[in-house]
Amino acid sequence: MKKEIGISVLLFVLCAVTSIMNPKFLSPVNLVNTANLIGLYGVFSLGLGLVIITGGIDLSVGSMCALTGVILAMGVTEWHWSWPVATIIVLGISGLLGLTHGLLITRAKLQPFIVTLCGLLMYRGFARYIAHDSTKGFSGADGIEPLRHFASGKLFGLPAPFVILIVLSVVMWFVLHRSIYGRYLLAVGRNEQAARFSGINTQLVTTSAYTIAGLLTGISGIMIAFYTNSVGPSNHGNFYELYGIAAAVLGGCSLRGGEGSVVGILIGTALLLVLQNLVNLLGIDSSLNFAVMGAVVLFGVLADQLFKNRAAKKTVRAAA
């Protein structure tokens, strides 16, 4: 809870400073656009946070968004799928890829970094091959307006991705913080061997975390494809995994596993996008976005290390 309060205060201060430096920050157009981006990035960040809590990592998020975006666009325009069929297939593929990651990590005992790095390369390659390395859009597709509205329109007067993020966050909050499954996830992240000895099916828990992350990435992939309205397989989704990792780390998820919260991930996503918005509003070179992300991850890891060291010292003193 202390981490969530601290980052909330930081977010509030950053919003205040940004609005003072540029009043356009509080304009309705900018607030709606920021909320929309928080929704787009927040959904896959929730999945990445879940994986990080188990002590894993997923580097394939951006490439998976590119692959699912290409399949969705080509499905409704060239292969003449109806939008419900295209949605089910895209989510099924993303869930299956997440399941494959989990099985390779738990059954084949491969490192998460290696498995998802290979996914990053393979999915990008498949996307480029399927699309013949050309940009795919949604022009000419018939009957996809319901999906477009649900993915990029407005619900209850708010951007649809933001509403979807809130709904998914409520569900994930109960899953992580109010269910036995959530306790198992945290236990596996803290000490997998101890969790196994206590009777937890650690392989099933870890595999399910990667599967859920894949499904959430698929949902994000659909929304982002409609947000951009076109999918360039060579660059669509580049570095999205870094945004997700940075948001999770900012939100208090420890890269060692065993720590993290849904609220923290949401605040971390918002903070990251407000920082990006600040860079844009001040007219700073947009290439510095990546420098900001790198600094965020670095300081997040350093802060986590400091908290760990302090906790360890307190434990030693109490034992003495």
N, C-alpha and C positions, 0 to 999 in steps of 0.2 A: 504493500500500500504506500510506503514511503516513496518508492520510485515513481509511482503514478502521480502522487501529489507534486513531487519535484518537477516532473516533466510537464504537468499541467500548468504549474506556475511559469515555467519557461515558455510554454506555448502562449500563455496570456501576455507575458512581457513582450515576446516577439511580435505578436499581433498588434499590441499597443505601439511599439516602436515603428513597425511598418506603416501603420495608419498615420502616424505623425509625420513620417518621412515622405509618405505619398498618400494623400487622402483617397485616391482612387481605389485603394485596397478595400475600403468599406462600401464601394459602390455595389449596387445590386448585381450588376453584370459580373463583376469580378468575384463576388461571393458565391454566386451560382456556379460559375465556372470552376472555382476552387472546390466547392462541394462535389461537383461532378467528378473532378480528378481524384478527390479523396475516395469516392466510391469505386472508381476504376482500379486504382492502385491498392485500395484497402482490402478488396476481396482476396486477391492472390497473396497479399501480405499476411492475412489470417492463416492461410494454408502454410506459408513458409514459417510463420511463428510456431505453428503446431509441430512442424518437423524439427525446428530448432529446439523446442522444449524437450524432445526425445533425445537430443544430443546429435542430431543429424544436420544435413544441409541439402538444399536443392538448387542447383545452378542451371536447371533446364527451363525455368519459368518463361523467359523471353522467347526461346525457340519453340516451346510448346504453344505459346500464344500465336506465333507466326504460323505454325502447322495447322492449328485449329482454325485460324482465321482464313487461311487459304482453302481448306476443305469446306468451310462454311460458304465462302464466296462462290467457289466453283460448284458446290452442291446445289445452290439455289439458282444459279445463272446458267451453268453449262450442263449439269447432270439432271436438272429439272426435279429436284427434290422439293417436297413441300417444307415449309419452315418447321413444323413439328418434327418431321423425320430428320431434317438437317440438325436440329438442336439435339435430339436424342443421340444421333451418331457422333456429333462433336463431343458431347459430354461423355458418351461411352468410351470414345478414344482417349480422352484426357484421363478419365478414371482408370482405364486399362494401363495407360503408360505409368500412372502413379503406382498402381498395383505392381507392375513389373519392377519399378524401382525398389519397392519394398521387399519383394521376393528375392531380388538379386542381393540386397543388403543383408537380409535375415537368413536366407537359405544358402546362397553361394558365399556368404561372408565377405562380400566386397565392401570397400570403403564407400560411404555415401558420396564423398567428393568425387571419386572416380566414376561411379555409376551415373551421377547426374551431369558430370562433365561430358561423358560420352553421349548422354541424352541431348545436351546442349548442341553438340556437333551434329549428331544424327538427325534430330528433328529439323534443324535448320536446313540440312542437306536434303531431306525428304521434301520439305516445303518448296525449296527451289526447284527440285526435280519435277514435282507434280505440276507446279505452275509454269514450268519451262523458263524459270527465272524472270517472269514478267509479272507486273502488278495486276492484282485481281480486285475488282470492285463489285458493286451490287446493282449497277445499272442494267436494266432489262429484266430483272427478276420480278416475277409476278407473285402477288399475294403475300409478301413478306412484311407488310406494314405493321401487323400486330407484333411481330418479333422486333422490328425496328423501334416501335414505340416503347415496348417493354424494356429494351436494352439501352435506348438513348433518348427517350422522350421524358415526360414528367409524370410523376405519380404523387397525388395529394399536393400538387404545387411545388414539389421538390424534384431535382434531377433523379431520374429512375435509378441510376447506379448507386446514388447515395442512399436511397430508400432500401434498395436490395442489400447494401452493405449493413445497414442498421438491422434489418431482419435477420441476416445471416449472423451478425455479431451477437444478437440476443440468443439465438440457437447455440452458437459456439460458446457463449458465456455459461449457459447451463451445462453444456457438455463438458467443458473444461473445469468448471469451478463447483458444480453441484451434482456431479455424477461419479460413480465408481470408476468409469472409464477414464475420466479426467484425472483421478488420483493415480490410476495406473500409468498414464502418460507421464505425469510428473515423477513418479517413482522410477520408471525406466530411465528417464533423463538424469536423475540424481545418481543412481547406481544400478545399472542393468543386471549385474550379477546378483546383487542382494534382492532385487525385485524378482528374479527368476527363482531364487531359493525360497522366497516367501509365497510362491505358488502362482505368480503372475505369468501368463503366457506372453512373454516379452516379444516374441516373433510376431504374434498376431497384433499386438498393440502397435509395434513399429510399422508393420505393413499397412495397417489401417490408417495411420497418420499420413503416410505417403499417398495412399489412395484418396483420402479426403483432400489433401493438398492438390492432387491432380484434378479432382472435380472442381475445386474452387478456381484453379487456374483456367479450366475450360469455361467456367462462367465468365471470368474476367476476359478471356479471349474473345468471346462472343460480343461482349459490351464494347471492348476496345476496337474490334473490327468495325462496328457501326459508328463508333466515335470518330475514327479516322476516315471511314467510308471507303477505304481502299487498303489493300494489304500488299506491301512490297516484301516478298519472301526473304530478300537478302538483308533487310534492315528493320523490318517490323518487330517490335518487342525487344530491340537491343537494350541490354543492361537492365531490364525489368527486374531480374532476380536481385540486382544490387539495390534497387529501391526497396524491395521487399525485405531483404536482409537488414538494410539500414533502418527501416521502420521498426522491425522487430527488436533490433538491438537498442534503438532509442527508447522503445517502449518497455525495456526492462528484461527482455528475453536474454538469458545467458547463453553464449555460444558453447558453453560446456554442457548445457542441458539442465533440466530440472527446475527451471525458473521461467516465469512469463505469465502474462495475463492478457485477456482479450481487450480490456480497456486500455492497457498499456500500448498494445499494438495499434489500436485506433488513434491514440494520441500521438504515437510516433509517426504514423502515416501523415496525420494532419500537420505535425511540426515540420516534417520533411518537405511537404508541398508548400507550406507557408514560406519556408526558406527559399524554395525555388521561385515562388511568386515574388518574393522580395528582390531576388536577383533580376527578375524580368522587369519589375516596376522601376527599379533604379537604373535600368539601362545598362547593366553590367553584362559583359560578354557571356552568352548562354553556355559556352564551353566550361565555364566555372561551375556549372551544376554538378559535374562529376567530381570536381575538387571538393565541393561542399559535401557530397555524399561520402567521399573518402575520408574527409575530416570527421564526419559524423560517426562513421563506423569505428575509426581509430579512437576517438574520445569515448565512445560508448564502451569499447572493450577495455580501455584504460580505467574508466569509472568502475566497470564490473570487477576488474582486478583489485582495485583499491577497496571496494566493498568486501570482496572475498578475504583480503588480507586483514582488514579490520575485524571481521567476524571470526577469523581464525585466531587472532590475538586475544580477543575477548574470551573465546572458548578455552584457550590455554590458561589465561589468568583465572577464570572461574574454576578450572580443574585444580589449579595450584592452591 
